[in-house]
Amino acid sequence: MHPSTQSQWRERHTIVLISALLLGLSLRLAASTTRPIWYDEAFAILFSEKGIQDMLAGTLTPVNGVSADVHPLAYYTLLWGWMRLFGESLLAVRALSILFGMGVILLVYLLAKSVGLPKVAIPATILTAISPFQIHYAQEIRMYALLALLLMLASWALWQGVHNGCWYWWGIFACSSALAQYTHNLAFFYLLPLALTSVLYRHWRYLLYTLLSGSLAGLFYLPWLLHLPGQFARVQSDYWTSRPGFDRVVTTLLSFTTNLPLPEAWLPGALFVAIFCCMIAGRQTLRAYRLRLPGYQAGLWFLYLAIVPASLLFLFSQWRPVYIERALIASGVMYLLWLAWALVETDLAIPIQRVTAVLLILAFGTGYYQHLTYRGFPYAPYPQMMQALETRLIPGDVILHSNKLTMLPSVFYARQLPQEYLDDPPGSGADTLAEPTQKTLGLYARPSVEDAVGEAQRVWFVIFTRAIEEYHQQGYASHPHLEWLQEHYQLQGVETWDDVRLYQFIR
């Protein structure tokens, strides 16, 4: 390539990259201040603001022989520091995850370039920028965007270490791997296949480096590793996760493509696009392998890291059910890299390439629209509901939440209001907020409605419609909390706030 032509190509390449990054940023900023938070996000804020010492107590204190909570504290600690600098506005707390999400986009570009696929770098970057699955968790006030960032950094560092041999890449791999484990315990299911890359490609010379850096990462992680059995036991004893079946393979594929949930009428079309894209990419992968097309090894590596972590987590979950799609967020990034490679690097026929690209963009657009507009369970218009309640409360009133799912978001938006919530049935799948964690939060669940309302003359009862319907489906005439209130109070009115019902009772 002539120097002037090469310079022009690099300039256009840079412009497209910056445009892709700006597109990703704008999509992640959209509705970041208007999307309501849900229980997990409210928990992250209210828990992180307490500081490291209290968070350790609220996580590791034993309860019936298991840990109080299931997550390590890297993200919560970073959020604590971030909130001390920038405050606790919705934009401020979401900005941390957005920052991590932008880092993921940039790492996709760098990784594609590093594996020798410059033509793949821009399409993969664009797919990551517009992926609704990646956007969702880059907006959510949780640890998953950080998890994706660290695992992609570990992937980039490992590839560079194996192919360049520089020692500092192995140090980056060790540090990012350890930090990923401190971010989410299920990071191991991605890191193990990643560490076997040297074996996969028979790079025996660097297998020792992988083992040494992996051992260093394990040494960094050892203080928390000692508590891991108690955290997994906590998941097994009280959490909602169940043994996955084949349906979770489908939901994982849909999550990587359009994200979930989707309206029932949209599911067939979304599934068609997901399967069609996989079939096209799978066919091209086989062709590239048979013909040994340039870059086929990198394409196989992307596919390997998209499939194997999910497979390992699926198999492990047959013994200890811990399968959640969002924990596979880094595999979702590798899935996008694999699709981009199959589309532009395997001599795919132009008409098929264009049809596949259009279908993908349509699917991503559908998923993104659903992400922006979805307000069903577990979301609700908490700020509007709390603002309305604040104008109607009189001294002595009590706002009673059926459980923690509506309580914590409501507290975030209206800490000044008198609010109580009821304990989850002990040992049930919903019993996820242990007493030491409640102590850290300073929000104790009440054992009964009678204990929660005391002598209150008026009670505002908040409950998800879904909770009432679940009792109806089990053959009960009413929800037990509503039954008690109806027996001891007079119902004055019922309001519906999207998927939440607000009942007003007077003694």
N, C-alpha and C positions, 0 to 999 in steps of 0.2 A: 504494500500500500504506500502510495506517495506520502511524504511527510505532511504536506498541506492537507491532503485528503484525510489522513489519519487524525490530524488536529481537529478538522471539522467534525469527524465522527465522534471524537471524544467530547467535543463541546455539545453536540446534540445529545449524546449519551448522558452527560451531566445534567442538561436541562430536563430531560425526561425523568431522570432519577429524582431531581428536586421536585418536579411536578408530582411524581408518585408519592413522595414523602408528604408534600402539602395536601394532597388528596387524602392520604391516610389520616393526617392530623385533623382535617376538617370533618371527616366522617366520625372521628372519635370525639371531637368536641361537640358535635351536634347533639342537642337535647341533654348534654351532660349536667345541666342545672335544672332541667324540668322533669327528667325521668325520676320517679320516686324511688327511694331506696327500699330494700326489703330486709328481712330479719338478719341475714348473714352480714350484710353491709353495715347495718346499725350496730350489730355485735362488734364488728371490727373497729368501728369508731369508738364506741363506749368502752370497749376492753382496752384498746391501745392507749387511750388517754390516761390510763391509770399508772403507767410506767412499768419498767421492766421487772422490778421486784414483785409487784402485785400480780403481774401477768404470769410470772413463774409459779407463784402460789396458786393462782386460779387455773393453771394448766396441769401441774405435776402433783398436786396434793392427792394422795390416794383416797379413793372412795370405793369401799367394798372390794379392795384389792386391785382396782384398776385406776388409771389416771383420770383426773377430772375432765380433761379435754383432749382432743385428738390431734391438734395441729402444733407443729413447732413454731417458733416465735420470730423468725427473721423478718417476715413481712410486717407483723404487728410492731416490731421494734422500729423498723424504718418509718412506718406510719406515725408512730409516737413522735419521733424526731421531726418528721415532716410537718405534723400539726403544730408542734411548738414553734416552728418557723413561719408557717403560712396560715395557721388558723384552721377552723373546722367547718368552714363553709362547704357546701356541696361541691362547688367547682374546685376548691383547694384539695379536698380529700380525693376526688376523682382524678385530679391532675397527676397524682403519683402513678396511678395505674396507666394513664395515658402516656406518660413519659416512658414507662417500661414497654408499652405496646409499640411506641415509635422505635425504641431500641431493637425490638424484634424485627421490624420491617427492614431496618438498616442491616442487621445481621444476615437476613435472608439474601440481600444483595451481595454482601461480602462473602458469604459462604458459596454462593453460586459462582462468583468470580474465582474464588480460591480453588474450587474443584475443576477449573478449566472450562467453565461453561458461560462465557460472557454473553452469548445470545440468550441464555436462560435468565440471566440476572434481572433484567428489567421486567419481563413478563411475570416472573415469580414475585418480584417486589410489588407489582401492581395487584396480583392476586391476593397477596398477604394484606395489602393496604385496604382492599375492599371486602375481604372475607368477613361475613357477619359473625362467625364464630370467634375470630380474633378480635373484632371490634367489641363484641359483647364483653369479653373479659378484660379488654383494655379500658373499658369504662367502669367496670365493677370494682367496688372497694373491697377487693379480696386479693389473695396471694397469687392468682393464676397467671396474670401478665408477668409478674416477677419470675414465676416458675418457668414460663416460656422463654424469657430473656436469658436466664441462667443456663437452661438446657441447650439453647441454641448457641450460646457462648461456649459451652463445653464441647458441642459438636464441631464448631469452627476451630477451636483450639486443638482438638484431637486430630482433625484432618491436617491441620498445619503441622502438628508435631510429627505425624506419621510421614508426611511427604516432604517436609522441610528439615526436620531433625533438630530444630533449635530448642534448646532446653527450656527457655522461658514459656514456650507454648504448653509444655507439660505442666509447668507451674500454674498457668492459667486454667488448664483443664482440672487440676486438682482442686484449686480454690473455688471455681465455679461449680464443680460437682458437689463439694461439701456444702456450699451455700444453697444449692438447689435442694439438698436433703434437709437443710435447716428451714427451707421454705415450705416443703410439703413432703411428708413421709413416702408418698407414692412415687417420688422422683426416681427411686431406685429402679423401677420397672422400665424406665427409659435409659438410665445410666448403665445398666448391665449389658443390654445389647450394644450400646454405644462403645463400651469398653472392649467388646469382642470384635470391633472393627478390624484390629490387627490380625485376628484369627481368620476372619471372613476373607480378607484379601491376602492372607498368608504373608504378611509383613512380619516375619518372625524376628527380624532384627529389632523392631520396635515393640514387640510384645513385652519385653522386660521393662521398657519405659512406661508402658501402659500399666503394668502391674505395680511399679513403684509409685507412679503418680496416683493410681487408684488407692494404694495403701496409705499414701499421704492424705488423700481426701477422707479415707476412713478414720484416720487418726484425728483429723480436725473434727469429724462428726461424732467421735466416740463419746464425748460427754452427754450428747443427746441420745445416742444409740442405746445407752443403758436404760433409757426410759421407754424405748420403742415397744417392747412387749406389753407394757401396761397400757399404752395408747391403742395398740391393735386390739387388746382385750376389751377396751372401752367400746370400740367400734362393734366388736362381736356381741357384747352383752346388751347394749342399749340403743344402738343406732339403727336408722331406718333402712340401711342398705340390705339388699337381699341377693341371693345367689343368681347371677345373670344367666339368661338363656340366649337363644339365637336372636331374639328380638333386640338385644343390646348391640349386636353386630350392626343391625340395620340402623338403630338410633345413633350409633357412633358415626357411621357413614353419612347419615343425614346431618349430624352436628358439624362434621368437617365441611360439608357442602353448603347447606342453607342455614344451619343452626336450628335449634328447637326451643320452644314449641312452635308449631305451625297450625293454622286452621285445618280441620279435618279435610276440607275440600281441596286444599292445596297439596296434601301429602302425596297423592299418586303422581302428580307432575314433578314434585321435588325428588321423589324416589326414582322416577324415570331418568331424570337428568343425572342423578348421582350414579346410577348403575351404568348409564350410557357412557359417561365420562370415564368410569373405571374400566369398562370394556375396551374403549378406544385406547386408553393409556396402557392397559394390560397387553393388548395385541401389539402395540408399538414396542413395549418392553421386551416381549418375546422376540420380535423381529430384530431389535437392536442387539440382543444377546446372540442370536444365531449368526448375524452378519458381522458381529463385533464392530458395530458402528462407533465412531469416536464419541467418547463420553458415556458409553453404556455402563461402565462400572459405577460412575457417580449416580446415574439414574437408578441402578439397582440398590445402591446405598440409600438413596432417598426412600425407595419403596420399602426396603428392609426396616428403616427406622419409623416408617409410617405404620407398618403392620405388626412387627414383632413385639414392641412394648404393649400394644393393646392385647395381643394374644397371650402374653405372659400374665398380664393383669387379669384377663378373663379366666385363665386356668387357675391362678392363685385364688380367685374369688369363688371357685367351686369349693374351696376349703374354708377360707375366711372372706366372706363377701365384703369387698371394698371397691367394687367396680363403679367408677363415676367417670363420665365422658370428659368432664372439664380437666381432670387430672392428666388427660392425654393431649393437652393443648400443644405440646411440642411435636407430638406425632402428627397433629393437625397441620402444623407448619411444614413438616416434611412431606405430607400428602400434597400440599400446594406446590412444593418444589418438584415433586414427581410429576404432577400434572403439567406444569410448565415445561419441564424437560421433554415429556412425551409429545407435547404439542409443537415445539419449535426445534427440537434437536434430532428427531428420528425420521426425518423425511416424510412426514405425514402429508397425505394429499391435501392440497390447499382448500378444496371445498369442504372436506371433513374437518380440517383445522378450523375453518371459519365457523362452521355450524357448531362445533364443540365449544369454541370460545364464546359465541353468542349465547348458547344455552347456559354456560357457566355464569356469564354476566347477568343473565335474566334470573338465574337461581339466586345469585348473590344479592341482586337488587330486591328480590322477593323477601329473602331472609332479613335483609337490612330494614326494609319497611316494617316487617313484623316486629323486629327488635325495637324500633322507635315507637311503635303504636301499641304494643301489647301492654295491657293493664290488668290481666287476669291474675289468678293466684300464682305466686305469693305477693304480688304487688298490690298497692292500694293508694288512693290519693290522701296519704296521711297529712301533709301540710294543710290542705284545704279542710279536711275533717277536723283537725285539731284547732284550726283557726275558728271554725264555726262553733265548736264546743266552748272555746274560751269565752265567746261573747254570751253564752247561755248558761254558764255555770254560776251557781250561787254558793255561798259558804256552806260547807257540810256535804256537798255533792261528792260522789266518788265515780271515777271512770274505771270500770272493771273490764279487763281483757280476759277472754276465755283462755288464752295461753300467751306464751312469750312471742309468738310470731307477729302479733299486732302490737304488743307492748313495747318492744325495743325500738322499732321505727317511730312510734308515737312519742316515746320519751326523747328521742333525738330531736324531733321537731318542736316539742312542747315540754321541756323539763320542769317548768313551773307549775304544771297542772297536777292535781291529786290523782295519781294513777296506781292501780294495783293489777296483778295478774295471777292466774291460778296455775298451780303445779301440774305438770304432765303426769299421766298415769305411770307410777314407778315400774321400771323394767320394760316399758313399751318402746316402740321405735321412735317415738317423739320425745322420749326422756333424754334429751341431749344437753341439758344445762344443769350441771352438777352443782351441789351446794357451795363448794369452794369457788367456783366460777361466779355464782350469784353473789358471793361475798365480795369478790373483786369488783364486780359491777356496782355493788351497793343496791342491787335490786333483788329482793327476796320474793320468791313465789309463795302465794298463800295456799294452804292445804285444802281450803273449802270456800265456797261462796259466802257462807255465813261468817267465817273469819275475816274475809276480805272486805265485806260491806260494813260490818260492825253495826253502828246505830245510824247509819246514813239514811236520810229521808228520801233522797233521790239517787238513783243509780243509772249511769249511762253504760250499757253493756255492749262491748265490741267483740264481734266474732266473724270469722270467715264463713261465707255461705257454704263453701265446700265442707266445712266441719259439720254443719247441720245436715247437709245431704248425706254425708257418710253415715250418720246415725240413722237417718231414714232408710238407707239401703240395708242396714242391719236389722230392720224391723222395729225400731223404736219410734214412738209417736213424736218425740221431741228430743232435743239435746238436754242432757241432765242439768246443765247449768241454767238453761232457760226454764226448765221445770221448777227448779228451786225458786228462782226469782218470781215466776208466775204464781207460786203458792204463797209467797210472803209479801209480794208487792203487786201493785196494779199497773198494768201496761198502759203507757200514755201515748206511745207512738213508735213507729219503726221507719228508719231511713235506710236507703241503699246507696252506698258509696262504691261504685264499681263492684268488686267481688266481696265487699265487706258490708255487714249489716250493723246498724247502730240502733239499739233499743233503749227507750227511755222508760224507766220504772219509777213509781212513787209509792212510798209506804202507806 
